[in-house]
């Protein structure tokens, strides 16, 4: 299952980079299909990062010590409430938490404003997805929270 979490981060990275291009190019050249595609990319990246976040929380709560992050930042003596807070105990967990917050705000902003500001939102989505791509690339290439100990 750690492979699913890592794969969701990899796919989120690719889709966020696509969304950056689609939002910018669609707004610049008045291509409605690309604008809609960028909006859907925001929702999809939000879902993929939520999946990764839920999986890491699951590993922490179930104390799956085959995941290096869980083995490093938790123990069997730790009370349940502290198992949840162990999510941001290390660098990889903190980055995943920040990425999740960013994507949730991106989803919220996109959902609330795509009809109110249709000319501005593709650029806003491109910027939010660019920041998400940065965090996802750090998680994929430098600080993978789903490394296993086997």
Rosetta constraint file for C-alpha pairs under 8 A:
AtomPair CA 1 CA 5 HARMONIC 6.85 0.50
AtomPair CA 1 CA 55 HARMONIC 7.92 0.50
AtomPair CA 2 CA 6 HARMONIC 6.35 0.50
AtomPair CA 2 CA 55 HARMONIC 7.60 0.50
AtomPair CA 2 CA 67 HARMONIC 7.33 0.50
AtomPair CA 2 CA 146 HARMONIC 5.20 0.50
AtomPair CA 2 CA 147 HARMONIC 7.30 0.50
AtomPair CA 2 CA 148 HARMONIC 7.34 0.50
AtomPair CA 3 CA 7 HARMONIC 5.94 0.50
AtomPair CA 3 CA 146 HARMONIC 7.12 0.50
AtomPair CA 4 CA 8 HARMONIC 6.05 0.50
AtomPair CA 4 CA 52 HARMONIC 7.73 0.50
AtomPair CA 5 CA 9 HARMONIC 6.48 0.50
AtomPair CA 5 CA 51 HARMONIC 6.97 0.50
AtomPair CA 5 CA 52 HARMONIC 4.56 0.50
AtomPair CA 5 CA 53 HARMONIC 7.93 0.50
AtomPair CA 5 CA 55 HARMONIC 6.28 0.50
AtomPair CA 5 CA 56 HARMONIC 7.55 0.50
AtomPair CA 5 CA 146 HARMONIC 6.63 0.50
AtomPair CA 6 CA 10 HARMONIC 6.32 0.50
AtomPair CA 6 CA 52 HARMONIC 7.23 0.50
AtomPair CA 6 CA 140 HARMONIC 7.30 0.50
AtomPair CA 6 CA 144 HARMONIC 7.30 0.50
AtomPair CA 6 CA 145 HARMONIC 7.90 0.50
AtomPair CA 6 CA 146 HARMONIC 6.02 0.50
AtomPair CA 7 CA 11 HARMONIC 6.08 0.50
AtomPair CA 8 CA 12 HARMONIC 5.96 0.50
AtomPair CA 8 CA 48 HARMONIC 5.36 0.50
AtomPair CA 8 CA 49 HARMONIC 6.80 0.50
AtomPair CA 8 CA 51 HARMONIC 7.16 0.50
AtomPair CA 8 CA 52 HARMONIC 6.22 0.50
AtomPair CA 9 CA 13 HARMONIC 6.16 0.50
AtomPair CA 9 CA 48 HARMONIC 6.86 0.50
AtomPair CA 9 CA 49 HARMONIC 6.42 0.50
AtomPair CA 9 CA 52 HARMONIC 6.77 0.50
AtomPair CA 9 CA 136 HARMONIC 6.30 0.50
AtomPair CA 9 CA 139 HARMONIC 7.54 0.50
AtomPair CA 9 CA 140 HARMONIC 6.64 0.50
AtomPair CA 10 CA 14 HARMONIC 6.46 0.50
AtomPair CA 10 CA 136 HARMONIC 7.43 0.50
AtomPair CA 10 CA 137 HARMONIC 7.99 0.50
AtomPair CA 10 CA 140 HARMONIC 6.32 0.50
AtomPair CA 11 CA 15 HARMONIC 6.09 0.50
AtomPair CA 11 CA 48 HARMONIC 7.65 0.50
AtomPair CA 12 CA 16 HARMONIC 5.87 0.50
AtomPair CA 12 CA 44 HARMONIC 7.63 0.50
AtomPair CA 12 CA 45 HARMONIC 4.99 0.50
AtomPair CA 12 CA 48 HARMONIC 6.01 0.50
AtomPair CA 12 CA 49 HARMONIC 6.85 0.50
AtomPair CA 12 CA 133 HARMONIC 7.76 0.50
AtomPair CA 12 CA 136 HARMONIC 7.16 0.50
AtomPair CA 13 CA 17 HARMONIC 6.27 0.50
AtomPair CA 13 CA 45 HARMONIC 7.95 0.50
AtomPair CA 13 CA 132 HARMONIC 7.67 0.50
AtomPair CA 13 CA 133 HARMONIC 5.24 0.50
AtomPair CA 13 CA 136 HARMONIC 5.44 0.50
AtomPair CA 13 CA 137 HARMONIC 6.38 0.50
AtomPair CA 14 CA 18 HARMONIC 6.25 0.50
AtomPair CA 14 CA 133 HARMONIC 7.88 0.50
AtomPair CA 15 CA 19 HARMONIC 5.98 0.50
AtomPair CA 15 CA 41 HARMONIC 6.16 0.50
AtomPair CA 15 CA 44 HARMONIC 7.82 0.50
AtomPair CA 15 CA 45 HARMONIC 6.69 0.50
AtomPair CA 16 CA 20 HARMONIC 6.21 0.50
AtomPair CA 16 CA 41 HARMONIC 6.51 0.50
AtomPair CA 16 CA 42 HARMONIC 7.26 0.50
AtomPair CA 16 CA 45 HARMONIC 6.49 0.50
AtomPair CA 16 CA 129 HARMONIC 5.13 0.50
AtomPair CA 16 CA 130 HARMONIC 6.80 0.50
AtomPair CA 16 CA 132 HARMONIC 6.81 0.50
AtomPair CA 16 CA 133 HARMONIC 5.56 0.50
AtomPair CA 17 CA 21 HARMONIC 6.52 0.50
AtomPair CA 17 CA 129 HARMONIC 6.98 0.50
AtomPair CA 17 CA 130 HARMONIC 6.71 0.50
AtomPair CA 17 CA 133 HARMONIC 6.18 0.50
AtomPair CA 18 CA 22 HARMONIC 6.04 0.50
AtomPair CA 18 CA 38 HARMONIC 7.75 0.50
AtomPair CA 18 CA 41 HARMONIC 7.76 0.50
AtomPair CA 19 CA 23 HARMONIC 5.81 0.50
AtomPair CA 19 CA 37 HARMONIC 7.18 0.50
AtomPair CA 19 CA 38 HARMONIC 4.55 0.50
AtomPair CA 19 CA 39 HARMONIC 7.68 0.50
AtomPair CA 19 CA 41 HARMONIC 5.44 0.50
AtomPair CA 19 CA 42 HARMONIC 7.18 0.50
AtomPair CA 19 CA 125 HARMONIC 7.68 0.50
AtomPair CA 19 CA 126 HARMONIC 6.33 0.50
AtomPair CA 19 CA 129 HARMONIC 6.50 0.50
AtomPair CA 20 CA 24 HARMONIC 6.19 0.50
AtomPair CA 20 CA 38 HARMONIC 7.16 0.50
AtomPair CA 20 CA 125 HARMONIC 7.22 0.50
AtomPair CA 20 CA 126 HARMONIC 4.14 0.50
AtomPair CA 20 CA 127 HARMONIC 6.95 0.50
AtomPair CA 20 CA 129 HARMONIC 5.80 0.50
AtomPair CA 20 CA 130 HARMONIC 5.98 0.50
AtomPair CA 21 CA 25 HARMONIC 5.76 0.50
AtomPair CA 21 CA 126 HARMONIC 7.13 0.50
AtomPair CA 22 CA 26 HARMONIC 5.49 0.50
AtomPair CA 22 CA 34 HARMONIC 5.11 0.50
AtomPair CA 22 CA 35 HARMONIC 6.39 0.50
AtomPair CA 22 CA 37 HARMONIC 6.71 0.50
AtomPair CA 22 CA 38 HARMONIC 5.35 0.50
AtomPair CA 22 CA 126 HARMONIC 7.78 0.50
AtomPair CA 23 CA 27 HARMONIC 6.07 0.50
AtomPair CA 23 CA 34 HARMONIC 6.50 0.50
AtomPair CA 23 CA 35 HARMONIC 5.38 0.50
AtomPair CA 23 CA 37 HARMONIC 7.74 0.50
AtomPair CA 23 CA 38 HARMONIC 5.00 0.50
AtomPair CA 23 CA 39 HARMONIC 7.76 0.50
AtomPair CA 23 CA 122 HARMONIC 4.51 0.50
AtomPair CA 23 CA 123 HARMONIC 6.03 0.50
AtomPair CA 23 CA 125 HARMONIC 6.49 0.50
AtomPair CA 23 CA 126 HARMONIC 5.22 0.50
AtomPair CA 24 CA 28 HARMONIC 5.98 0.50
AtomPair CA 24 CA 122 HARMONIC 6.32 0.50
AtomPair CA 24 CA 123 HARMONIC 5.80 0.50
AtomPair CA 24 CA 126 HARMONIC 6.13 0.50
AtomPair CA 25 CA 29 HARMONIC 5.99 0.50
AtomPair CA 25 CA 31 HARMONIC 7.68 0.50
AtomPair CA 25 CA 34 HARMONIC 7.42 0.50
AtomPair CA 26 CA 30 HARMONIC 5.48 0.50
AtomPair CA 26 CA 31 HARMONIC 4.51 0.50
AtomPair CA 26 CA 32 HARMONIC 6.44 0.50
AtomPair CA 26 CA 33 HARMONIC 7.41 0.50
AtomPair CA 26 CA 34 HARMONIC 4.81 0.50
AtomPair CA 26 CA 35 HARMONIC 5.12 0.50
AtomPair CA 26 CA 122 HARMONIC 7.43 0.50
AtomPair CA 27 CA 31 HARMONIC 6.56 0.50
AtomPair CA 27 CA 32 HARMONIC 7.89 0.50
AtomPair CA 27 CA 35 HARMONIC 6.55 0.50
AtomPair CA 27 CA 119 HARMONIC 7.17 0.50
AtomPair CA 27 CA 122 HARMONIC 5.95 0.50
AtomPair CA 27 CA 123 HARMONIC 7.13 0.50
AtomPair CA 31 CA 35 HARMONIC 6.50 0.50
AtomPair CA 32 CA 36 HARMONIC 6.25 0.50
AtomPair CA 33 CA 37 HARMONIC 6.11 0.50
AtomPair CA 34 CA 38 HARMONIC 6.12 0.50
AtomPair CA 35 CA 39 HARMONIC 6.43 0.50
AtomPair CA 35 CA 122 HARMONIC 6.01 0.50
AtomPair CA 36 CA 40 HARMONIC 6.27 0.50
AtomPair CA 37 CA 41 HARMONIC 6.11 0.50
AtomPair CA 38 CA 42 HARMONIC 6.48 0.50
AtomPair CA 38 CA 122 HARMONIC 6.95 0.50
AtomPair CA 38 CA 125 HARMONIC 7.02 0.50
AtomPair CA 38 CA 126 HARMONIC 7.56 0.50
AtomPair CA 39 CA 43 HARMONIC 6.73 0.50
AtomPair CA 39 CA 110 HARMONIC 6.95 0.50
AtomPair CA 39 CA 122 HARMONIC 7.49 0.50
AtomPair CA 39 CA 125 HARMONIC 7.01 0.50
AtomPair CA 40 CA 44 HARMONIC 6.09 0.50
AtomPair CA 41 CA 45 HARMONIC 5.94 0.50
AtomPair CA 42 CA 46 HARMONIC 6.15 0.50
AtomPair CA 42 CA 103 HARMONIC 7.42 0.50
AtomPair CA 42 CA 106 HARMONIC 6.78 0.50
AtomPair CA 42 CA 107 HARMONIC 6.13 0.50
AtomPair CA 42 CA 110 HARMONIC 7.62 0.50
AtomPair CA 42 CA 125 HARMONIC 7.06 0.50
AtomPair CA 42 CA 129 HARMONIC 6.93 0.50
AtomPair CA 43 CA 47 HARMONIC 6.27 0.50
AtomPair CA 43 CA 107 HARMONIC 5.82 0.50
AtomPair CA 44 CA 48 HARMONIC 6.18 0.50
AtomPair CA 45 CA 49 HARMONIC 6.06 0.50
AtomPair CA 45 CA 103 HARMONIC 7.05 0.50
AtomPair CA 46 CA 50 HARMONIC 6.06 0.50
AtomPair CA 46 CA 100 HARMONIC 7.23 0.50
AtomPair CA 46 CA 103 HARMONIC 5.00 0.50
AtomPair CA 46 CA 104 HARMONIC 6.09 0.50
AtomPair CA 46 CA 106 HARMONIC 7.88 0.50
AtomPair CA 46 CA 107 HARMONIC 6.58 0.50
AtomPair CA 47 CA 51 HARMONIC 6.20 0.50
AtomPair CA 48 CA 52 HARMONIC 6.39 0.50
AtomPair CA 49 CA 53 HARMONIC 6.07 0.50
AtomPair CA 49 CA 96 HARMONIC 7.94 0.50
AtomPair CA 49 CA 99 HARMONIC 7.35 0.50
AtomPair CA 49 CA 100 HARMONIC 5.83 0.50
AtomPair CA 49 CA 103 HARMONIC 7.49 0.50
AtomPair CA 50 CA 54 HARMONIC 5.99 0.50
AtomPair CA 50 CA 100 HARMONIC 6.34 0.50
AtomPair CA 51 CA 55 HARMONIC 6.14 0.50
AtomPair CA 52 CA 56 HARMONIC 6.28 0.50
AtomPair CA 53 CA 57 HARMONIC 6.20 0.50
AtomPair CA 53 CA 96 HARMONIC 6.80 0.50
AtomPair CA 53 CA 97 HARMONIC 7.15 0.50
AtomPair CA 53 CA 100 HARMONIC 7.05 0.50
AtomPair CA 54 CA 58 HARMONIC 6.02 0.50
AtomPair CA 55 CA 59 HARMONIC 6.19 0.50
AtomPair CA 56 CA 60 HARMONIC 6.20 0.50
AtomPair CA 56 CA 87 HARMONIC 7.62 0.50
AtomPair CA 56 CA 145 HARMONIC 7.66 0.50
AtomPair CA 56 CA 146 HARMONIC 7.57 0.50
AtomPair CA 57 CA 61 HARMONIC 6.10 0.50
AtomPair CA 57 CA 84 HARMONIC 6.68 0.50
AtomPair CA 57 CA 87 HARMONIC 6.88 0.50
AtomPair CA 58 CA 62 HARMONIC 5.99 0.50
AtomPair CA 59 CA 63 HARMONIC 5.72 0.50
AtomPair CA 59 CA 64 HARMONIC 5.10 0.50
AtomPair CA 59 CA 65 HARMONIC 7.99 0.50
AtomPair CA 59 CA 67 HARMONIC 7.44 0.50
AtomPair CA 59 CA 70 HARMONIC 6.87 0.50
AtomPair CA 60 CA 64 HARMONIC 6.58 0.50
AtomPair CA 60 CA 70 HARMONIC 5.65 0.50
AtomPair CA 60 CA 74 HARMONIC 7.53 0.50
AtomPair CA 60 CA 83 HARMONIC 5.87 0.50
AtomPair CA 60 CA 84 HARMONIC 6.85 0.50
AtomPair CA 60 CA 86 HARMONIC 7.45 0.50
AtomPair CA 60 CA 87 HARMONIC 7.50 0.50
AtomPair CA 61 CA 80 HARMONIC 7.03 0.50
AtomPair CA 61 CA 83 HARMONIC 5.79 0.50
AtomPair CA 61 CA 84 HARMONIC 6.76 0.50
AtomPair CA 63 CA 70 HARMONIC 6.59 0.50
AtomPair CA 63 CA 71 HARMONIC 7.96 0.50
AtomPair CA 63 CA 74 HARMONIC 7.59 0.50
AtomPair CA 63 CA 75 HARMONIC 7.74 0.50
AtomPair CA 63 CA 76 HARMONIC 7.41 0.50
AtomPair CA 64 CA 70 HARMONIC 6.57 0.50
AtomPair CA 64 CA 71 HARMONIC 7.70 0.50
AtomPair CA 65 CA 70 HARMONIC 5.59 0.50
AtomPair CA 65 CA 71 HARMONIC 4.79 0.50
AtomPair CA 66 CA 70 HARMONIC 7.67 0.50
AtomPair CA 66 CA 71 HARMONIC 7.13 0.50
AtomPair CA 66 CA 148 HARMONIC 5.50 0.50
AtomPair CA 66 CA 149 HARMONIC 5.32 0.50
AtomPair CA 66 CA 150 HARMONIC 6.91 0.50
AtomPair CA 67 CA 71 HARMONIC 6.36 0.50
AtomPair CA 67 CA 146 HARMONIC 6.15 0.50
AtomPair CA 67 CA 147 HARMONIC 5.90 0.50
AtomPair CA 67 CA 148 HARMONIC 4.42 0.50
AtomPair CA 67 CA 149 HARMONIC 6.04 0.50
AtomPair CA 68 CA 72 HARMONIC 5.99 0.50
AtomPair CA 68 CA 145 HARMONIC 7.64 0.50
AtomPair CA 68 CA 146 HARMONIC 7.21 0.50
AtomPair CA 68 CA 147 HARMONIC 5.70 0.50
AtomPair CA 68 CA 148 HARMONIC 5.37 0.50
AtomPair CA 68 CA 149 HARMONIC 5.64 0.50
AtomPair CA 69 CA 73 HARMONIC 6.18 0.50
AtomPair CA 69 CA 90 HARMONIC 7.73 0.50
AtomPair CA 69 CA 92 HARMONIC 8.00 0.50
AtomPair CA 69 CA 93 HARMONIC 7.93 0.50
AtomPair CA 69 CA 145 HARMONIC 5.88 0.50
AtomPair CA 69 CA 146 HARMONIC 7.07 0.50
AtomPair CA 69 CA 147 HARMONIC 7.30 0.50
AtomPair CA 70 CA 74 HARMONIC 5.61 0.50
AtomPair CA 71 CA 75 HARMONIC 7.07 0.50
AtomPair CA 73 CA 86 HARMONIC 6.21 0.50
AtomPair CA 73 CA 89 HARMONIC 6.52 0.50
AtomPair CA 73 CA 90 HARMONIC 7.16 0.50
AtomPair CA 74 CA 78 HARMONIC 6.60 0.50
AtomPair CA 74 CA 83 HARMONIC 6.66 0.50
AtomPair CA 74 CA 86 HARMONIC 6.75 0.50
AtomPair CA 78 CA 82 HARMONIC 6.35 0.50
AtomPair CA 78 CA 83 HARMONIC 6.69 0.50
AtomPair CA 79 CA 83 HARMONIC 6.64 0.50
AtomPair CA 80 CA 84 HARMONIC 6.96 0.50
AtomPair CA 81 CA 85 HARMONIC 6.81 0.50
AtomPair CA 82 CA 86 HARMONIC 6.07 0.50
AtomPair CA 83 CA 87 HARMONIC 7.44 0.50
AtomPair CA 85 CA 89 HARMONIC 6.96 0.50
AtomPair CA 86 CA 90 HARMONIC 7.58 0.50
AtomPair CA 86 CA 93 HARMONIC 7.97 0.50
AtomPair CA 87 CA 93 HARMONIC 5.06 0.50
AtomPair CA 87 CA 94 HARMONIC 6.69 0.50
AtomPair CA 87 CA 97 HARMONIC 7.49 0.50
AtomPair CA 88 CA 92 HARMONIC 7.82 0.50
AtomPair CA 88 CA 93 HARMONIC 4.85 0.50
AtomPair CA 88 CA 94 HARMONIC 4.23 0.50
AtomPair CA 88 CA 95 HARMONIC 7.94 0.50
AtomPair CA 88 CA 97 HARMONIC 6.95 0.50
AtomPair CA 89 CA 93 HARMONIC 6.76 0.50
AtomPair CA 89 CA 94 HARMONIC 6.93 0.50
AtomPair CA 90 CA 94 HARMONIC 6.14 0.50
AtomPair CA 91 CA 95 HARMONIC 6.14 0.50
AtomPair CA 91 CA 143 HARMONIC 7.17 0.50
AtomPair CA 92 CA 96 HARMONIC 6.18 0.50
AtomPair CA 92 CA 139 HARMONIC 6.65 0.50
AtomPair CA 92 CA 143 HARMONIC 5.07 0.50
AtomPair CA 92 CA 144 HARMONIC 6.13 0.50
AtomPair CA 92 CA 145 HARMONIC 5.13 0.50
AtomPair CA 93 CA 97 HARMONIC 6.07 0.50
AtomPair CA 93 CA 145 HARMONIC 6.26 0.50
AtomPair CA 94 CA 98 HARMONIC 6.15 0.50
AtomPair CA 95 CA 99 HARMONIC 6.07 0.50
AtomPair CA 95 CA 135 HARMONIC 6.83 0.50
AtomPair CA 95 CA 139 HARMONIC 7.05 0.50
AtomPair CA 96 CA 100 HARMONIC 6.05 0.50
AtomPair CA 96 CA 135 HARMONIC 7.84 0.50
AtomPair CA 96 CA 139 HARMONIC 7.20 0.50
AtomPair CA 96 CA 145 HARMONIC 7.97 0.50
AtomPair CA 97 CA 101 HARMONIC 6.22 0.50
AtomPair CA 98 CA 102 HARMONIC 6.07 0.50
AtomPair CA 99 CA 103 HARMONIC 6.12 0.50
AtomPair CA 99 CA 132 HARMONIC 6.24 0.50
AtomPair CA 99 CA 135 HARMONIC 6.07 0.50
AtomPair CA 99 CA 136 HARMONIC 7.16 0.50
AtomPair CA 100 CA 104 HARMONIC 6.10 0.50
AtomPair CA 101 CA 105 HARMONIC 6.23 0.50
AtomPair CA 102 CA 106 HARMONIC 6.12 0.50
AtomPair CA 102 CA 128 HARMONIC 7.79 0.50
AtomPair CA 102 CA 132 HARMONIC 6.95 0.50
AtomPair CA 103 CA 107 HARMONIC 6.05 0.50
AtomPair CA 103 CA 128 HARMONIC 7.89 0.50
AtomPair CA 103 CA 132 HARMONIC 6.92 0.50
AtomPair CA 104 CA 108 HARMONIC 6.18 0.50
AtomPair CA 105 CA 109 HARMONIC 6.01 0.50
AtomPair CA 106 CA 110 HARMONIC 5.96 0.50
AtomPair CA 106 CA 125 HARMONIC 7.30 0.50
AtomPair CA 106 CA 128 HARMONIC 6.35 0.50
AtomPair CA 107 CA 111 HARMONIC 5.98 0.50
AtomPair CA 108 CA 112 HARMONIC 6.10 0.50
AtomPair CA 109 CA 113 HARMONIC 5.91 0.50
AtomPair CA 109 CA 114 HARMONIC 8.00 0.50
AtomPair CA 110 CA 114 HARMONIC 5.50 0.50
AtomPair CA 110 CA 121 HARMONIC 7.26 0.50
AtomPair CA 110 CA 125 HARMONIC 7.20 0.50
AtomPair CA 112 CA 116 HARMONIC 7.86 0.50
AtomPair CA 113 CA 117 HARMONIC 5.89 0.50
AtomPair CA 113 CA 118 HARMONIC 7.69 0.50
AtomPair CA 113 CA 121 HARMONIC 7.19 0.50
AtomPair CA 114 CA 118 HARMONIC 5.43 0.50
AtomPair CA 114 CA 121 HARMONIC 5.97 0.50
AtomPair CA 117 CA 121 HARMONIC 5.97 0.50
AtomPair CA 118 CA 122 HARMONIC 7.42 0.50
AtomPair CA 120 CA 124 HARMONIC 6.46 0.50
AtomPair CA 121 CA 125 HARMONIC 5.90 0.50
AtomPair CA 122 CA 126 HARMONIC 6.07 0.50
AtomPair CA 123 CA 127 HARMONIC 6.27 0.50
AtomPair CA 124 CA 128 HARMONIC 6.22 0.50
AtomPair CA 125 CA 129 HARMONIC 5.95 0.50
AtomPair CA 126 CA 130 HARMONIC 6.01 0.50
AtomPair CA 127 CA 131 HARMONIC 6.38 0.50
AtomPair CA 128 CA 132 HARMONIC 6.22 0.50
AtomPair CA 129 CA 133 HARMONIC 5.91 0.50
AtomPair CA 130 CA 134 HARMONIC 6.33 0.50
AtomPair CA 131 CA 135 HARMONIC 6.49 0.50
AtomPair CA 132 CA 136 HARMONIC 5.99 0.50
AtomPair CA 133 CA 137 HARMONIC 5.88 0.50
AtomPair CA 134 CA 138 HARMONIC 6.34 0.50
AtomPair CA 135 CA 139 HARMONIC 6.29 0.50
AtomPair CA 136 CA 140 HARMONIC 6.01 0.50
AtomPair CA 137 CA 141 HARMONIC 5.82 0.50
AtomPair CA 137 CA 142 HARMONIC 7.73 0.50
AtomPair CA 138 CA 142 HARMONIC 5.16 0.50
AtomPair CA 138 CA 143 HARMONIC 6.13 0.50
AtomPair CA 139 CA 143 HARMONIC 4.63 0.50
AtomPair CA 139 CA 144 HARMONIC 4.97 0.50
AtomPair CA 139 CA 145 HARMONIC 7.34 0.50
AtomPair CA 140 CA 144 HARMONIC 5.55 0.50
